[in-house]
């Protein structure tokens, strides 16, 4: 995370929220079991909650902190880098993310985009709510976001590259926007075709 006042640094675009790439070695069985269990808790494309604007967080209490801990655990087990409350069926303007395995989990409640750079770049994004699908999405390279943490304290984040992309991706979830709406028409058609083919293969295997 880059706190306010730090000079933003550009990084190469990378996948957001997607699980491990196909060429990665097989997961440890225990890790794979946790990933499958976590993915079963995440709402998928077609669920109405993913198309709705979430409501602001208005209580910062022990219940919220437990919810944040649960979200962080599910995100980690699902091998994601970000997760928004609506993805768990919770209509709250709350998200968590972590841009590296050793980085701390960052909590943003009621985030507001204060500023975005004019320079944008295209990057490949996946989504835990649309597993197996990635599309190119163009987003601002640098952003500044104001929010509250899980204690209700004010937090300002200035982010670039991957962190900026993850934040924007998760904030989209709070407004009921998915990556299929952020990509080109041709990319969207390709992704939907791949989804249909994957569903057909699953039905045939059942």
C-alpha positions as CSV (number, residue, x, y, z in Angstrom):
1,X,0.0,0.0,0.0
2,X,1.1,3.5,-0.7
3,X,0.0,6.0,1.9
4,X,-0.9,9.6,1.0
5,X,2.1,11.6,0.1
6,X,4.2,8.8,-1.5
7,X,5.2,9.1,-5.1
8,X,3.2,6.5,-7.1
9,X,5.2,3.9,-9.1
10,X,4.0,2.2,-12.3
11,X,4.0,-1.6,-12.5
12,X,3.1,-3.9,-15.3
13,X,-0.6,-4.9,-15.5
14,X,-1.4,-8.3,-14.0
15,X,-4.4,-10.4,-13.2
16,X,-6.8,-9.3,-10.5
17,X,-8.7,-11.6,-8.3
18,X,-8.1,-14.6,-10.5
19,X,-7.0,-18.0,-9.2
20,X,-3.7,-19.5,-10.2
21,X,-2.9,-19.6,-14.0
22,X,-3.3,-22.9,-15.9
23,X,0.4,-23.4,-16.3
24,X,1.0,-23.3,-12.5
25,X,2.0,-26.6,-10.8
26,X,-0.8,-28.6,-9.1
27,X,-1.8,-27.2,-5.7
28,X,-1.1,-29.1,-2.5
29,X,-4.2,-31.2,-1.7
30,X,-4.9,-29.3,1.5
31,X,-4.5,-25.9,-0.2
32,X,-6.8,-27.1,-3.1
33,X,-9.4,-28.4,-0.6
34,X,-9.4,-25.0,1.2
35,X,-9.7,-23.2,-2.2
36,X,-12.7,-25.3,-3.2
37,X,-14.4,-24.7,0.1
38,X,-13.8,-21.0,-0.1
39,X,-15.0,-20.8,-3.7
40,X,-18.3,-22.5,-2.7
41,X,-19.0,-19.5,-0.5
42,X,-18.6,-16.9,-3.2
43,X,-21.6,-15.7,-5.2
44,X,-21.3,-16.3,-8.9
45,X,-22.3,-14.4,-12.1
46,X,-26.1,-14.2,-12.2
47,X,-26.6,-13.7,-8.5
48,X,-28.7,-10.5,-8.0
49,X,-26.5,-9.2,-5.2
50,X,-23.6,-8.8,-7.7
51,X,-25.7,-6.4,-9.7
52,X,-26.9,-4.2,-6.8
53,X,-25.4,-1.1,-5.2
54,X,-24.3,-2.0,-1.7
55,X,-25.3,0.1,1.3
56,X,-22.8,2.0,3.5
57,X,-21.3,0.5,6.6
58,X,-22.8,2.3,9.6
59,X,-21.6,0.2,12.5
60,X,-18.0,-0.4,13.4
61,X,-18.2,-3.0,16.1
62,X,-17.0,-6.5,16.9
63,X,-19.4,-8.0,14.4
64,X,-17.9,-6.0,11.6
65,X,-14.4,-7.0,12.7
66,X,-15.4,-10.6,12.7
67,X,-16.8,-10.1,9.2
68,X,-13.6,-8.6,8.0
69,X,-11.6,-11.5,9.4
70,X,-13.9,-14.0,7.7
71,X,-13.6,-12.1,4.4
72,X,-9.8,-12.0,4.6
73,X,-9.8,-15.8,5.3
74,X,-12.0,-16.6,2.4
75,X,-10.0,-14.4,0.1
76,X,-6.7,-16.1,1.1
77,X,-8.1,-19.6,0.9
78,X,-9.6,-18.8,-2.6
79,X,-6.1,-17.6,-3.7
80,X,-7.5,-14.2,-4.5
81,X,-6.0,-10.8,-4.0
82,X,-9.3,-9.0,-3.2
83,X,-12.8,-9.6,-2.1
84,X,-15.9,-7.4,-1.7
85,X,-18.7,-8.0,0.7
86,X,-21.3,-8.4,-2.0
87,X,-19.4,-11.4,-3.3
88,X,-20.4,-13.2,-0.1
89,X,-24.0,-12.0,-0.4
90,X,-23.5,-9.1,2.0
91,X,-24.8,-5.8,0.7
92,X,-22.2,-3.6,2.4
93,X,-19.7,-1.1,1.0
94,X,-16.8,-3.1,2.4
95,X,-13.8,-4.7,0.8
96,X,-10.5,-6.3,1.7
97,X,-7.4,-6.8,-0.4
98,X,-3.7,-7.9,-0.2
99,X,-1.4,-7.3,-3.1
100,X,1.4,-9.7,-2.0
101,X,1.7,-12.9,0.1
102,X,3.6,-11.0,2.8
103,X,1.6,-7.8,2.6
104,X,-1.0,-6.9,5.3
105,X,-4.7,-7.2,4.5
106,X,-6.1,-3.8,3.9
107,X,-9.7,-3.0,4.8
108,X,-11.7,-0.2,3.1
109,X,-15.2,0.6,4.3
110,X,-17.3,3.1,2.4
111,X,-14.5,3.9,-0.1
112,X,-14.7,7.0,-2.3
113,X,-12.5,7.6,-5.3
114,X,-11.0,11.1,-4.7
115,X,-8.8,11.2,-7.8
116,X,-7.7,9.0,-10.7
117,X,-4.9,9.7,-13.2
118,X,-5.5,10.5,-16.8
119,X,-3.1,7.9,-17.9
120,X,-4.7,4.4,-18.2
121,X,-3.4,1.0,-19.1
122,X,-5.0,-2.3,-20.1
123,X,-4.6,-5.3,-17.9
124,X,-5.9,-8.8,-17.7
125,X,-8.4,-9.3,-14.9
126,X,-10.1,-12.3,-13.5
127,X,-12.8,-12.5,-10.8
128,X,-13.6,-15.0,-8.1
129,X,-17.3,-14.5,-9.0
130,X,-16.6,-15.5,-12.6
131,X,-14.0,-18.3,-12.1
132,X,-11.9,-19.4,-15.1
133,X,-12.6,-16.3,-17.1
134,X,-10.2,-13.4,-17.7
135,X,-10.7,-10.3,-19.8
136,X,-8.8,-7.1,-20.7
137,X,-9.9,-4.1,-18.7
138,X,-8.5,-0.5,-19.1
139,X,-8.2,1.4,-15.8
140,X,-6.4,4.5,-14.5
141,X,-2.8,3.7,-13.4
142,X,-2.9,5.8,-10.2
143,X,-5.8,6.5,-7.8
144,X,-6.4,8.1,-4.5
145,X,-9.2,6.7,-2.3
146,X,-10.6,7.8,1.0
147,X,-12.3,5.3,3.3
148,X,-12.7,4.0,6.8
149,X,-10.9,1.1,8.3
150,X,-12.6,-1.7,10.4
151,X,-12.4,0.6,13.5
152,X,-14.1,3.5,11.8
153,X,-10.9,5.5,11.5
154,X,-10.2,7.5,8.4
155,X,-7.8,6.0,5.9
156,X,-6.4,7.5,2.6
157,X,-4.7,5.3,0.1
158,X,-2.7,6.4,-2.9
159,X,-2.0,3.4,-5.1
160,X,-0.5,2.5,-8.4
161,X,-0.3,-0.4,-10.8
162,X,-1.6,-3.7,-9.3
163,X,-2.9,-2.1,-6.1
164,X,-4.8,0.6,-7.9
165,X,-6.3,-2.0,-10.2
166,X,-7.4,-4.3,-7.3
167,X,-9.0,-1.4,-5.5
168,X,-10.9,-0.2,-8.6
169,X,-12.0,-3.8,-9.3
170,X,-13.3,-4.3,-5.7
171,X,-15.0,-0.9,-5.7
172,X,-16.8,-1.8,-8.8
173,X,-18.4,-4.8,-6.9
174,X,-19.8,-2.3,-4.4
175,X,-21.6,-0.6,-7.3
176,X,-22.9,-3.8,-8.9
177,X,-20.4,-3.7,-11.7
178,X,-18.5,-6.7,-13.0
179,X,-15.5,-6.9,-15.3
180,X,-17.7,-8.1,-18.2
181,X,-19.1,-4.6,-18.2
182,X,-15.6,-3.0,-18.2
183,X,-14.3,-4.8,-21.2
184,X,-14.9,-4.6,-25.0
185,X,-17.9,-6.1,-26.7
186,X,-15.7,-8.7,-28.4
187,X,-14.0,-9.7,-25.1
188,X,-17.4,-9.9,-23.4
189,X,-18.8,-12.2,-26.1
190,X,-15.7,-14.4,-25.9
191,X,-15.9,-14.7,-22.2
192,X,-19.6,-15.6,-22.2
193,X,-18.9,-18.2,-24.9
194,X,-16.2,-19.7,-22.7
195,X,-18.6,-19.7,-19.8
196,X,-21.2,-21.6,-21.8
197,X,-18.7,-24.1,-23.0
198,X,-17.4,-24.7,-19.5
199,X,-21.0,-25.2,-18.2
200,X,-21.6,-27.7,-21.0
201,X,-18.5,-29.7,-20.2
202,X,-19.5,-29.7,-16.5
203,X,-23.0,-31.0,-17.4
204,X,-21.5,-33.7,-19.6
205,X,-19.2,-34.8,-16.8
206,X,-21.9,-34.9,-14.2
